[in-house]
Amino acid sequence: MKDVCKPKGHSHECDCGKECLKVTGDRAVIDLGLSPTQPMHYTTLNCVMRKAMRRGCSSIELKGVMGQRYLASTASAPGLYIAVHGTPGNDLGAFLNGPTIEVFGNAQDMTGNTMNSGRIIVHGNAWDVTGLAARGGQILVKGDTGYRVGIHMKEFGGSRPTMVIGGTAKDYLGEYMAGGTILVLGLNGGAPVGRSLGAGMHGGRIFIRGKVEPEQLGPGAAISPLNSDDEKEVLGLLADFQRSFGAKVPEDVNEYVKVAPSSSRPFSGYYDKTNV
C-alpha cells in the first residue's frame, strides 16, 4: 500500500486506508488512529471516504481527524451524514451538494467554500472565510468565527444560503455579500461583530443580536429595521440553532439589528469610466 493515495490516476480498487475503515450495513467508521502513517495524509482519508460513499453508506464517522483538508468536498449524496471527531482542515465541505456534516470540535478556514446545498454543523469555532461564496445550504456554528466570514455569499431563485453564528464574528463579515442570510447571536459576550461590516454588500441581509455602531459599517451597508418577514426568518434560524445544539437562545426580535445593502451598486462612481 502506498502511504499517500494520488488524487489523479489511482485505481478505485486501491487499498489505501484499509486498516482504518470498518463498514457495518450502511454505516462506515474511519478511525485515523489505526493508520500506519501518522498523521494520515488528507488524500488518503478522502480516498477512504469516497470508497465508503461508493459502497452506499448513508453514515460516515471520522475519528481522530487532525487538520486533514478538503473533507467531503464535492460530496453530493443528499441523505449522507458525516460525523467528524477532531479538527478538520481547510475547505471542509467545499462545493457540498446535499449531505450533512457535523463537526464535534473546531473547524479551520473556508468551511463550506462555494457550497450548493446541505448542512454543516460545527460544535466549536469555525475560522476565517467560513461560507466563502456559498450559494445554498446552511452553516451553523455554536462558537465564534474569524475574519471575512460569508464573503460573497449569493442566492439565486429558491436557493438561499443561511449561516448562524452563536458567538462572534470578526472584521469584514458579509463582505461583497450578494445574497443569503447571516445571523450573529453573540452568546459568548463581547462585541458581536467587528469593523467593516457588510463592506461592499449589494444583496442579502445580516442580523445581529446587540448593538452595531455606525462606524462599524463598511461602505454600502446600512442599518434598517426588521420587518415581519425578517422577524419570521430570524425565529426560524433560531429554531434551527436550538435543535442542532440544544442551546436556549434569546427570541426577542427587538434585540436584533438588521444590516442590509444601501444600494445594489455600492461602488458605482468609484472607478474611472475612461475607455481604454
Contacts in CASP RR format, 6 or more apart in sequence:
PFRMAT RR
TARGET T0000
AUTHOR 0000-0000-0000
METHOD contacts of the structure
MODEL  1
MKDVCKPKGHSHECDCGKECLKVTGDRAVIDLGLSPTQPMHYTTLNCVMR
KAMRRGCSSIELKGVMGQRYLASTASAPGLYIAVHGTPGNDLGAFLNGPT
IEVFGNAQDMTGNTMNSGRIIVHGNAWDVTGLAARGGQILVKGDTGYRVG
IHMKEFGGSRPTMVIGGTAKDYLGEYMAGGTILVLGLNGGAPVGRSLGAG
MHGGRIFIRGKVEPEQLGPGAAISPLNSDDEKEVLGLLADFQRSFGAKVP
EDVNEYVKVAPSSSRPFSGYYDKTNV
1 14 0 8 1.000
1 15 0 8 1.000
1 16 0 8 1.000
1 17 0 8 1.000
1 18 0 8 1.000
2 14 0 8 1.000
2 16 0 8 1.000
3 37 0 8 1.000
3 41 0 8 1.000
3 44 0 8 1.000
4 41 0 8 1.000
4 43 0 8 1.000
4 44 0 8 1.000
5 14 0 8 1.000
5 16 0 8 1.000
5 41 0 8 1.000
5 43 0 8 1.000
5 44 0 8 1.000
5 46 0 8 1.000
5 47 0 8 1.000
6 43 0 8 1.000
7 43 0 8 1.000
7 46 0 8 1.000
10 16 0 8 1.000
10 47 0 8 1.000
12 51 0 8 1.000
12 54 0 8 1.000
14 47 0 8 1.000
16 44 0 8 1.000
16 47 0 8 1.000
16 48 0 8 1.000
17 35 0 8 1.000
17 40 0 8 1.000
17 44 0 8 1.000
17 47 0 8 1.000
17 48 0 8 1.000
19 34 0 8 1.000
19 35 0 8 1.000
19 36 0 8 1.000
20 30 0 8 1.000
20 31 0 8 1.000
20 32 0 8 1.000
20 33 0 8 1.000
20 34 0 8 1.000
20 35 0 8 1.000
20 40 0 8 1.000
20 48 0 8 1.000
21 28 0 8 1.000
21 29 0 8 1.000
21 30 0 8 1.000
21 48 0 8 1.000
21 51 0 8 1.000
21 52 0 8 1.000
22 28 0 8 1.000
22 29 0 8 1.000
22 30 0 8 1.000
22 31 0 8 1.000
23 29 0 8 1.000
23 52 0 8 1.000
23 55 0 8 1.000
23 57 0 8 1.000
25 57 0 8 1.000
26 56 0 8 1.000
26 57 0 8 1.000
26 58 0 8 1.000
26 59 0 8 1.000
27 57 0 8 1.000
27 58 0 8 1.000
27 59 0 8 1.000
27 60 0 8 1.000
27 61 0 8 1.000
28 52 0 8 1.000
28 55 0 8 1.000
28 57 0 8 1.000
28 59 0 8 1.000
28 60 0 8 1.000
28 61 0 8 1.000
29 60 0 8 1.000
29 61 0 8 1.000
29 63 0 8 1.000
30 45 0 8 1.000
30 48 0 8 1.000
30 49 0 8 1.000
30 52 0 8 1.000
30 60 0 8 1.000
30 61 0 8 1.000
30 62 0 8 1.000
30 63 0 8 1.000
31 63 0 8 1.000
31 64 0 8 1.000
32 39 0 8 1.000
32 40 0 8 1.000
32 45 0 8 1.000
32 62 0 8 1.000
32 63 0 8 1.000
32 64 0 8 1.000
32 65 0 8 1.000
32 66 0 8 1.000
32 68 0 8 1.000
33 40 0 8 1.000
33 63 0 8 1.000
33 64 0 8 1.000
35 44 0 8 1.000
37 44 0 8 1.000
39 66 0 8 1.000
39 67 0 8 1.000
39 68 0 8 1.000
40 68 0 8 1.000
41 68 0 8 1.000
42 67 0 8 1.000
42 68 0 8 1.000
42 69 0 8 1.000
42 70 0 8 1.000
42 71 0 8 1.000
42 89 0 8 1.000
45 62 0 8 1.000
45 65 0 8 1.000
45 68 0 8 1.000
45 71 0 8 1.000
46 68 0 8 1.000
46 70 0 8 1.000
46 71 0 8 1.000
46 73 0 8 1.000
49 60 0 8 1.000
49 62 0 8 1.000
49 71 0 8 1.000
49 72 0 8 1.000
49 82 0 8 1.000
52 60 0 8 1.000
53 60 0 8 1.000
53 75 0 8 1.000
53 77 0 8 1.000
53 80 0 8 1.000
56 77 0 8 1.000
57 80 0 8 1.000
58 77 0 8 1.000
58 79 0 8 1.000
58 80 0 8 1.000
58 81 0 8 1.000
59 80 0 8 1.000
59 81 0 8 1.000
59 82 0 8 1.000
59 83 0 8 1.000
60 80 0 8 1.000
60 81 0 8 1.000
60 82 0 8 1.000
60 83 0 8 1.000
61 82 0 8 1.000
61 83 0 8 1.000
61 85 0 8 1.000
62 71 0 8 1.000
62 82 0 8 1.000
62 83 0 8 1.000
62 84 0 8 1.000
62 85 0 8 1.000
62 86 0 8 1.000
63 85 0 8 1.000
64 85 0 8 1.000
64 86 0 8 1.000
65 71 0 8 1.000
65 84 0 8 1.000
65 85 0 8 1.000
65 86 0 8 1.000
65 87 0 8 1.000
65 88 0 8 1.000
65 89 0 8 1.000
66 86 0 8 1.000
66 87 0 8 1.000
67 87 0 8 1.000
67 88 0 8 1.000
67 89 0 8 1.000
67 108 0 8 1.000
68 88 0 8 1.000
68 89 0 8 1.000
69 88 0 8 1.000
69 89 0 8 1.000
69 90 0 8 1.000
69 91 0 8 1.000
70 90 0 8 1.000
70 91 0 8 1.000
70 92 0 8 1.000
70 93 0 8 1.000
70 94 0 8 1.000
71 82 0 8 1.000
71 84 0 8 1.000
71 88 0 8 1.000
71 89 0 8 1.000
71 92 0 8 1.000
71 93 0 8 1.000
71 101 0 8 1.000
72 82 0 8 1.000
72 92 0 8 1.000
72 93 0 8 1.000
72 96 0 8 1.000
72 99 0 8 1.000
72 101 0 8 1.000
73 91 0 8 1.000
73 92 0 8 1.000
73 93 0 8 1.000
73 94 0 8 1.000
73 95 0 8 1.000
73 96 0 8 1.000
74 94 0 8 1.000
74 95 0 8 1.000
74 96 0 8 1.000
74 97 0 8 1.000
75 82 0 8 1.000
75 93 0 8 1.000
75 96 0 8 1.000
75 97 0 8 1.000
75 98 0 8 1.000
75 99 0 8 1.000
76 97 0 8 1.000
76 98 0 8 1.000
76 99 0 8 1.000
77 98 0 8 1.000
77 99 0 8 1.000
78 98 0 8 1.000
78 99 0 8 1.000
78 117 0 8 1.000
78 118 0 8 1.000
79 98 0 8 1.000
79 99 0 8 1.000
79 100 0 8 1.000
80 98 0 8 1.000
80 99 0 8 1.000
80 100 0 8 1.000
81 99 0 8 1.000
81 100 0 8 1.000
81 102 0 8 1.000
82 99 0 8 1.000
82 100 0 8 1.000
82 101 0 8 1.000
82 102 0 8 1.000
83 102 0 8 1.000
83 104 0 8 1.000
84 92 0 8 1.000
84 101 0 8 1.000
84 102 0 8 1.000
84 103 0 8 1.000
84 104 0 8 1.000
84 105 0 8 1.000
85 104 0 8 1.000
85 105 0 8 1.000
86 103 0 8 1.000
86 104 0 8 1.000
86 105 0 8 1.000
86 106 0 8 1.000
87 105 0 8 1.000
87 106 0 8 1.000
87 107 0 8 1.000
87 108 0 8 1.000
88 103 0 8 1.000
88 107 0 8 1.000
88 108 0 8 1.000
88 111 0 8 1.000
89 107 0 8 1.000
89 108 0 8 1.000
89 109 0 8 1.000
90 108 0 8 1.000
90 109 0 8 1.000
90 110 0 8 1.000
91 109 0 8 1.000
91 110 0 8 1.000
91 111 0 8 1.000
91 112 0 8 1.000
91 113 0 8 1.000
92 101 0 8 1.000
92 103 0 8 1.000
92 107 0 8 1.000
92 108 0 8 1.000
92 110 0 8 1.000
92 111 0 8 1.000
92 112 0 8 1.000
92 120 0 8 1.000
93 101 0 8 1.000
93 111 0 8 1.000
93 112 0 8 1.000
93 113 0 8 1.000
93 115 0 8 1.000
93 120 0 8 1.000
94 110 0 8 1.000
94 112 0 8 1.000
94 113 0 8 1.000
94 114 0 8 1.000
94 115 0 8 1.000
95 113 0 8 1.000
95 114 0 8 1.000
95 115 0 8 1.000
95 116 0 8 1.000
96 112 0 8 1.000
96 115 0 8 1.000
96 116 0 8 1.000
96 117 0 8 1.000
96 118 0 8 1.000
96 120 0 8 1.000
96 137 0 8 1.000
97 115 0 8 1.000
97 116 0 8 1.000
97 117 0 8 1.000
97 118 0 8 1.000
98 116 0 8 1.000
98 117 0 8 1.000
98 118 0 8 1.000
98 137 0 8 1.000
99 118 0 8 1.000
100 118 0 8 1.000
100 119 0 8 1.000
100 120 0 8 1.000
100 121 0 8 1.000
101 119 0 8 1.000
101 120 0 8 1.000
101 121 0 8 1.000
102 120 0 8 1.000
102 121 0 8 1.000
102 123 0 8 1.000
103 120 0 8 1.000
103 121 0 8 1.000
103 122 0 8 1.000
103 123 0 8 1.000
103 124 0 8 1.000
104 123 0 8 1.000
105 122 0 8 1.000
105 123 0 8 1.000
105 124 0 8 1.000
106 122 0 8 1.000
106 124 0 8 1.000
106 125 0 8 1.000
106 126 0 8 1.000
106 127 0 8 1.000
107 120 0 8 1.000
107 122 0 8 1.000
107 124 0 8 1.000
107 125 0 8 1.000
107 126 0 8 1.000
107 127 0 8 1.000
107 130 0 8 1.000
107 141 0 8 1.000
108 126 0 8 1.000
108 127 0 8 1.000
109 127 0 8 1.000
109 128 0 8 1.000
109 129 0 8 1.000
109 130 0 8 1.000
110 128 0 8 1.000
110 129 0 8 1.000
110 130 0 8 1.000
110 131 0 8 1.000
110 132 0 8 1.000
111 120 0 8 1.000
111 122 0 8 1.000
111 126 0 8 1.000
111 130 0 8 1.000
111 131 0 8 1.000
111 139 0 8 1.000
112 120 0 8 1.000
112 130 0 8 1.000
112 131 0 8 1.000
112 132 0 8 1.000
112 134 0 8 1.000
112 139 0 8 1.000
113 129 0 8 1.000
113 131 0 8 1.000
113 132 0 8 1.000
113 133 0 8 1.000
113 134 0 8 1.000
114 132 0 8 1.000
114 133 0 8 1.000
114 134 0 8 1.000
114 135 0 8 1.000
115 131 0 8 1.000
115 134 0 8 1.000
115 135 0 8 1.000
115 136 0 8 1.000
115 137 0 8 1.000
115 139 0 8 1.000
115 161 0 8 1.000
116 135 0 8 1.000
116 136 0 8 1.000
116 137 0 8 1.000
116 159 0 8 1.000
117 136 0 8 1.000
117 137 0 8 1.000
117 159 0 8 1.000
118 136 0 8 1.000
118 137 0 8 1.000
118 138 0 8 1.000
119 137 0 8 1.000
119 138 0 8 1.000
119 139 0 8 1.000
119 140 0 8 1.000
120 138 0 8 1.000
120 139 0 8 1.000
120 140 0 8 1.000
121 140 0 8 1.000
121 244 0 8 1.000
121 245 0 8 1.000
122 139 0 8 1.000
122 140 0 8 1.000
122 141 0 8 1.000
122 142 0 8 1.000
122 143 0 8 1.000
123 142 0 8 1.000
123 245 0 8 1.000
124 141 0 8 1.000
124 142 0 8 1.000
124 143 0 8 1.000
125 141 0 8 1.000
125 143 0 8 1.000
125 144 0 8 1.000
125 145 0 8 1.000
125 146 0 8 1.000
126 139 0 8 1.000
126 141 0 8 1.000
126 143 0 8 1.000
126 145 0 8 1.000
126 146 0 8 1.000
126 149 0 8 1.000
127 145 0 8 1.000
127 146 0 8 1.000
128 145 0 8 1.000
128 146 0 8 1.000
128 147 0 8 1.000
128 148 0 8 1.000
128 149 0 8 1.000
129 147 0 8 1.000
129 148 0 8 1.000
129 149 0 8 1.000
129 150 0 8 1.000
129 151 0 8 1.000
130 139 0 8 1.000
130 141 0 8 1.000
130 145 0 8 1.000
130 146 0 8 1.000
130 149 0 8 1.000
130 150 0 8 1.000
130 163 0 8 1.000
131 139 0 8 1.000
131 149 0 8 1.000
131 150 0 8 1.000
131 151 0 8 1.000
131 153 0 8 1.000
131 161 0 8 1.000
131 163 0 8 1.000
132 148 0 8 1.000
132 150 0 8 1.000
132 151 0 8 1.000
132 152 0 8 1.000
133 151 0 8 1.000
133 152 0 8 1.000
133 153 0 8 1.000
133 154 0 8 1.000
134 150 0 8 1.000
134 153 0 8 1.000
134 154 0 8 1.000
134 161 0 8 1.000
134 163 0 8 1.000
135 153 0 8 1.000
135 154 0 8 1.000
135 155 0 8 1.000
135 156 0 8 1.000
135 159 0 8 1.000
135 161 0 8 1.000
136 155 0 8 1.000
136 159 0 8 1.000
136 160 0 8 1.000
136 161 0 8 1.000
136 162 0 8 1.000
136 180 0 8 1.000
137 159 0 8 1.000
137 161 0 8 1.000
137 162 0 8 1.000
138 161 0 8 1.000
138 162 0 8 1.000
138 163 0 8 1.000
138 164 0 8 1.000
138 240 0 8 1.000
139 161 0 8 1.000
139 162 0 8 1.000
139 163 0 8 1.000
139 164 0 8 1.000
140 163 0 8 1.000
140 164 0 8 1.000
140 240 0 8 1.000
140 241 0 8 1.000
140 244 0 8 1.000
140 245 0 8 1.000
141 163 0 8 1.000
141 164 0 8 1.000
141 165 0 8 1.000
141 166 0 8 1.000
141 167 0 8 1.000
142 166 0 8 1.000
142 167 0 8 1.000
142 244 0 8 1.000
142 245 0 8 1.000
142 247 0 8 1.000
143 165 0 8 1.000
143 166 0 8 1.000
143 167 0 8 1.000
143 187 0 8 1.000
143 188 0 8 1.000
144 165 0 8 1.000
144 166 0 8 1.000
144 167 0 8 1.000
144 168 0 8 1.000
144 169 0 8 1.000
144 188 0 8 1.000
145 165 0 8 1.000
145 167 0 8 1.000
145 168 0 8 1.000
145 169 0 8 1.000
145 170 0 8 1.000
146 169 0 8 1.000
146 170 0 8 1.000
147 170 0 8 1.000
147 171 0 8 1.000
147 172 0 8 1.000
148 171 0 8 1.000
148 172 0 8 1.000
148 173 0 8 1.000
148 174 0 8 1.000
148 175 0 8 1.000
149 163 0 8 1.000
149 165 0 8 1.000
149 169 0 8 1.000
149 170 0 8 1.000
149 172 0 8 1.000
149 173 0 8 1.000
149 174 0 8 1.000
149 182 0 8 1.000
150 163 0 8 1.000
150 173 0 8 1.000
150 174 0 8 1.000
150 175 0 8 1.000
150 177 0 8 1.000
150 182 0 8 1.000
151 172 0 8 1.000
151 174 0 8 1.000
151 175 0 8 1.000
151 176 0 8 1.000
151 177 0 8 1.000
152 175 0 8 1.000
152 176 0 8 1.000
152 177 0 8 1.000
152 178 0 8 1.000
153 161 0 8 1.000
153 163 0 8 1.000
153 174 0 8 1.000
153 177 0 8 1.000
153 178 0 8 1.000
153 179 0 8 1.000
153 180 0 8 1.000
153 182 0 8 1.000
153 204 0 8 1.000
154 161 0 8 1.000
154 177 0 8 1.000
154 178 0 8 1.000
154 179 0 8 1.000
154 180 0 8 1.000
155 161 0 8 1.000
155 178 0 8 1.000
155 179 0 8 1.000
155 180 0 8 1.000
155 204 0 8 1.000
160 179 0 8 1.000
160 180 0 8 1.000
160 181 0 8 1.000
161 179 0 8 1.000
161 180 0 8 1.000
161 181 0 8 1.000
162 180 0 8 1.000
162 181 0 8 1.000
162 182 0 8 1.000
162 183 0 8 1.000
162 237 0 8 1.000
162 240 0 8 1.000
163 181 0 8 1.000
163 182 0 8 1.000
163 183 0 8 1.000
164 182 0 8 1.000
164 183 0 8 1.000
164 185 0 8 1.000
164 237 0 8 1.000
164 238 0 8 1.000
164 240 0 8 1.000
164 241 0 8 1.000
165 182 0 8 1.000
165 183 0 8 1.000
165 184 0 8 1.000
165 185 0 8 1.000
165 186 0 8 1.000
166 184 0 8 1.000
166 185 0 8 1.000
166 186 0 8 1.000
166 187 0 8 1.000
166 188 0 8 1.000
166 241 0 8 1.000
166 249 0 8 1.000
167 184 0 8 1.000
167 185 0 8 1.000
167 186 0 8 1.000
167 187 0 8 1.000
167 188 0 8 1.000
167 189 0 8 1.000
167 192 0 8 1.000
168 184 0 8 1.000
168 186 0 8 1.000
168 188 0 8 1.000
168 189 0 8 1.000
168 190 0 8 1.000
168 191 0 8 1.000
168 192 0 8 1.000
168 193 0 8 1.000
168 194 0 8 1.000
169 182 0 8 1.000
169 184 0 8 1.000
169 192 0 8 1.000
169 193 0 8 1.000
169 194 0 8 1.000
170 193 0 8 1.000
170 194 0 8 1.000
171 194 0 8 1.000
171 195 0 8 1.000
171 196 0 8 1.000
172 195 0 8 1.000
172 196 0 8 1.000
172 197 0 8 1.000
172 198 0 8 1.000
172 199 0 8 1.000
173 182 0 8 1.000
173 184 0 8 1.000
173 193 0 8 1.000
173 194 0 8 1.000
173 197 0 8 1.000
173 198 0 8 1.000
173 206 0 8 1.000
174 182 0 8 1.000
174 197 0 8 1.000
174 198 0 8 1.000
174 199 0 8 1.000
174 201 0 8 1.000
174 206 0 8 1.000
175 196 0 8 1.000
175 198 0 8 1.000
175 199 0 8 1.000
175 200 0 8 1.000
175 201 0 8 1.000
176 199 0 8 1.000
176 200 0 8 1.000
176 201 0 8 1.000
176 202 0 8 1.000
177 198 0 8 1.000
177 200 0 8 1.000
177 201 0 8 1.000
177 202 0 8 1.000
177 203 0 8 1.000
177 204 0 8 1.000
177 206 0 8 1.000
177 261 0 8 1.000
178 201 0 8 1.000
178 202 0 8 1.000
178 203 0 8 1.000
178 204 0 8 1.000
179 203 0 8 1.000
179 204 0 8 1.000
179 205 0 8 1.000
180 203 0 8 1.000
180 204 0 8 1.000
180 205 0 8 1.000
181 204 0 8 1.000
181 205 0 8 1.000
181 206 0 8 1.000
181 207 0 8 1.000
181 233 0 8 1.000
181 237 0 8 1.000
182 205 0 8 1.000
182 206 0 8 1.000
182 207 0 8 1.000
183 206 0 8 1.000
183 207 0 8 1.000
183 208 0 8 1.000
183 234 0 8 1.000
183 237 0 8 1.000
183 238 0 8 1.000
184 192 0 8 1.000
184 193 0 8 1.000
184 206 0 8 1.000
184 207 0 8 1.000
184 208 0 8 1.000
184 209 0 8 1.000
185 192 0 8 1.000
185 209 0 8 1.000
185 241 0 8 1.000
185 249 0 8 1.000
185 250 0 8 1.000
186 192 0 8 1.000
186 209 0 8 1.000
186 210 0 8 1.000
187 247 0 8 1.000
187 249 0 8 1.000
192 208 0 8 1.000
192 209 0 8 1.000
192 210 0 8 1.000
192 212 0 8 1.000
193 208 0 8 1.000
193 212 0 8 1.000
193 216 0 8 1.000
194 216 0 8 1.000
195 215 0 8 1.000
195 216 0 8 1.000
195 218 0 8 1.000
196 216 0 8 1.000
196 217 0 8 1.000
196 218 0 8 1.000
197 206 0 8 1.000
197 212 0 8 1.000
197 216 0 8 1.000
197 217 0 8 1.000
197 218 0 8 1.000
197 221 0 8 1.000
197 259 0 8 1.000
198 206 0 8 1.000
198 217 0 8 1.000
198 218 0 8 1.000
198 220 0 8 1.000
198 221 0 8 1.000
198 259 0 8 1.000
199 218 0 8 1.000
199 219 0 8 1.000
199 220 0 8 1.000
199 221 0 8 1.000
200 218 0 8 1.000
200 219 0 8 1.000
200 220 0 8 1.000
200 221 0 8 1.000
200 261 0 8 1.000
200 266 0 8 1.000
200 267 0 8 1.000
201 220 0 8 1.000
201 221 0 8 1.000
201 259 0 8 1.000
201 260 0 8 1.000
201 261 0 8 1.000
201 266 0 8 1.000
202 220 0 8 1.000
202 261 0 8 1.000
202 263 0 8 1.000
202 264 0 8 1.000
202 265 0 8 1.000
202 266 0 8 1.000
203 260 0 8 1.000
203 261 0 8 1.000
203 264 0 8 1.000
204 260 0 8 1.000
204 261 0 8 1.000
205 230 0 8 1.000
205 258 0 8 1.000
205 259 0 8 1.000
205 260 0 8 1.000
206 221 0 8 1.000
206 258 0 8 1.000
206 259 0 8 1.000
206 260 0 8 1.000
207 226 0 8 1.000
207 230 0 8 1.000
207 233 0 8 1.000
207 234 0 8 1.000
207 237 0 8 1.000
207 256 0 8 1.000
207 257 0 8 1.000
207 258 0 8 1.000
207 259 0 8 1.000
208 256 0 8 1.000
208 257 0 8 1.000
208 258 0 8 1.000
208 259 0 8 1.000
209 250 0 8 1.000
209 255 0 8 1.000
209 256 0 8 1.000
209 257 0 8 1.000
210 255 0 8 1.000
210 256 0 8 1.000
210 257 0 8 1.000
211 257 0 8 1.000
212 223 0 8 1.000
212 257 0 8 1.000
212 259 0 8 1.000
214 223 0 8 1.000
217 223 0 8 1.000
217 259 0 8 1.000
219 266 0 8 1.000
219 267 0 8 1.000
220 261 0 8 1.000
220 262 0 8 1.000
220 263 0 8 1.000
220 266 0 8 1.000
221 259 0 8 1.000
221 260 0 8 1.000
221 261 0 8 1.000
221 262 0 8 1.000
222 259 0 8 1.000
222 260 0 8 1.000
222 261 0 8 1.000
222 262 0 8 1.000
223 257 0 8 1.000
223 258 0 8 1.000
223 259 0 8 1.000
224 258 0 8 1.000
224 259 0 8 1.000
224 260 0 8 1.000
225 258 0 8 1.000
226 234 0 8 1.000
226 253 0 8 1.000
226 256 0 8 1.000
226 258 0 8 1.000
230 258 0 8 1.000
231 253 0 8 1.000
234 253 0 8 1.000
234 256 0 8 1.000
235 251 0 8 1.000
235 253 0 8 1.000
238 249 0 8 1.000
238 251 0 8 1.000
241 247 0 8 1.000
241 249 0 8 1.000
242 248 0 8 1.000
242 249 0 8 1.000
END
